Amino acid sequence: STGNYEVSFTDCKFGQGTGAWSYAYLRPYTTTTLENCDFEAGYKIDLTELDKESKTITLINCTLNGTPITDANVGELLEAGDPLTAIVVQ
């Protein structure tokens, strides 16, 4: 949802759903922190609804298909055209 608050996820695994929930993306609307989370290969973070002027996504000790997410590979999680400036990797 939207608003002036923050959302956080800790120790989560993100992958493609099944049946009616077969999407494989996270679409944050506000500042979001993900800590110790693993994303399956092919999973995406879609920033189309994020107010990139004032909101960020922070990834702390997260992995992509078991590989640590770094500044060098974080782009693999983003939809085409989403700016890397909205993502903070720690």
C-alpha positions as a Markdown table, in Angstrom:
| # | Residue | x | y | z |
|---|---|---|---|---|
| 1 | Ser | 0.0 | 0.0 | 0.0 |
| 2 | Thr | 1.0 | 3.7 | 0.0 |
| 3 | Gly | 1.8 | 6.0 | 2.8 |
| 4 | Asn | 4.6 | 7.5 | 4.9 |
| 5 | Tyr | 5.7 | 4.4 | 6.7 |
| 6 | Glu | 8.2 | 1.6 | 6.1 |
| 7 | Val | 7.8 | -2.1 | 5.6 |
| 8 | Ser | 10.3 | -4.8 | 6.5 |
| 9 | Phe | 10.8 | -8.5 | 5.7 |
| 10 | Thr | 13.2 | -10.7 | 7.6 |
| 11 | Asp | 14.3 | -14.3 | 6.9 |
| 12 | Cys | 12.0 | -14.7 | 3.9 |
| 13 | Lys | 12.2 | -16.7 | 0.7 |
| 14 | Phe | 10.8 | -15.2 | -2.4 |
| 15 | Gly | 9.9 | -17.4 | -5.4 |
| 16 | Gln | 7.2 | -18.0 | -8.0 |
| 17 | Gly | 3.8 | -18.8 | -6.6 |
| 18 | Thr | 1.5 | -21.5 | -7.9 |
| 19 | Gly | -2.0 | -21.7 | -9.3 |
| 20 | Ala | -3.8 | -18.4 | -9.3 |
| 21 | Trp | -0.8 | -16.9 | -7.5 |
| 22 | Ser | 1.9 | -17.7 | -10.1 |
| 23 | Tyr | 3.6 | -14.3 | -10.2 |
| 24 | Ala | 7.3 | -13.9 | -9.3 |
| 25 | Tyr | 7.7 | -10.3 | -8.3 |
| 26 | Leu | 7.6 | -7.9 | -5.3 |
| 27 | Arg | 6.1 | -4.5 | -6.0 |
| 28 | Pro | 6.9 | -2.2 | -3.1 |
| 29 | Tyr | 5.0 | 1.1 | -2.7 |
| 30 | Thr | 7.0 | 2.5 | 0.1 |
| 31 | Thr | 10.4 | 2.3 | 1.8 |
| 32 | Thr | 11.1 | -1.4 | 2.3 |
| 33 | Thr | 13.9 | -3.3 | 4.0 |
| 34 | Leu | 14.6 | -6.9 | 3.3 |
| 35 | Glu | 17.0 | -8.7 | 5.6 |
| 36 | Asn | 18.4 | -12.2 | 5.3 |
| 37 | Cys | 16.1 | -12.9 | 2.4 |
| 38 | Asp | 16.6 | -15.3 | -0.5 |
| 39 | Phe | 15.2 | -14.6 | -4.0 |
| 40 | Glu | 14.8 | -17.5 | -6.4 |
| 41 | Ala | 16.4 | -17.1 | -9.9 |
| 42 | Gly | 14.0 | -15.2 | -12.1 |
| 43 | Tyr | 12.3 | -13.3 | -9.3 |
| 44 | Lys | 12.0 | -9.6 | -9.8 |
| 45 | Ile | 11.5 | -6.5 | -7.7 |
| 46 | Asp | 9.2 | -4.1 | -9.7 |
| 47 | Leu | 9.8 | -0.5 | -8.7 |
| 48 | Thr | 7.0 | 1.0 | -11.0 |
| 49 | Glu | 4.9 | 2.0 | -8.0 |
| 50 | Leu | 7.7 | 3.2 | -5.8 |
| 51 | Asp | 8.1 | 7.0 | -5.3 |
| 52 | Lys | 11.8 | 6.9 | -6.2 |
| 53 | Glu | 12.4 | 10.5 | -5.2 |
| 54 | Ser | 11.8 | 9.8 | -1.5 |
| 55 | Lys | 11.6 | 6.0 | -1.0 |
| 56 | Thr | 14.2 | 3.2 | -1.2 |
| 57 | Ile | 14.6 | -0.5 | -1.1 |
| 58 | Thr | 17.3 | -1.8 | 1.2 |
| 59 | Leu | 18.7 | -5.3 | 0.9 |
| 60 | Ile | 20.7 | -6.5 | 3.9 |
| 61 | Asn | 22.5 | -9.8 | 3.7 |
| 62 | Cys | 20.2 | -11.1 | 1.0 |
| 63 | Thr | 20.9 | -13.7 | -1.7 |
| 64 | Leu | 19.7 | -14.4 | -5.2 |
| 65 | Asn | 19.4 | -18.1 | -5.8 |
| 66 | Gly | 21.9 | -18.6 | -2.9 |
| 67 | Thr | 24.5 | -16.1 | -4.2 |
| 68 | Pro | 25.0 | -12.9 | -2.1 |
| 69 | Ile | 23.4 | -9.8 | -3.6 |
| 70 | Thr | 25.9 | -7.1 | -4.3 |
| 71 | Asp | 26.0 | -3.8 | -6.1 |
| 72 | Ala | 27.3 | -5.7 | -9.1 |
| 73 | Asn | 24.4 | -8.2 | -9.4 |
| 74 | Val | 21.4 | -6.4 | -7.8 |
| 75 | Gly | 20.3 | -5.4 | -11.3 |
| 76 | Glu | 19.3 | -9.0 | -12.0 |
| 77 | Leu | 16.4 | -8.5 | -9.5 |
| 78 | Leu | 15.0 | -5.4 | -11.2 |
| 79 | Glu | 12.6 | -5.0 | -14.0 |
| 80 | Ala | 14.0 | -3.4 | -17.2 |
| 81 | Gly | 14.3 | 0.3 | -16.8 |
| 82 | Asp | 14.1 | 0.4 | -13.0 |
| 83 | Pro | 16.8 | 2.7 | -11.6 |
| 84 | Leu | 19.6 | 1.2 | -9.4 |
| 85 | Thr | 19.5 | 4.5 | -7.3 |
| 86 | Ala | 16.4 | 3.3 | -5.5 |
| 87 | Ile | 18.2 | 0.2 | -4.2 |
| 88 | Val | 20.6 | 0.1 | -1.3 |
| 89 | Val | 22.7 | -3.1 | -0.8 |
| 90 | Gln | 24.3 | -3.8 | 2.5 |
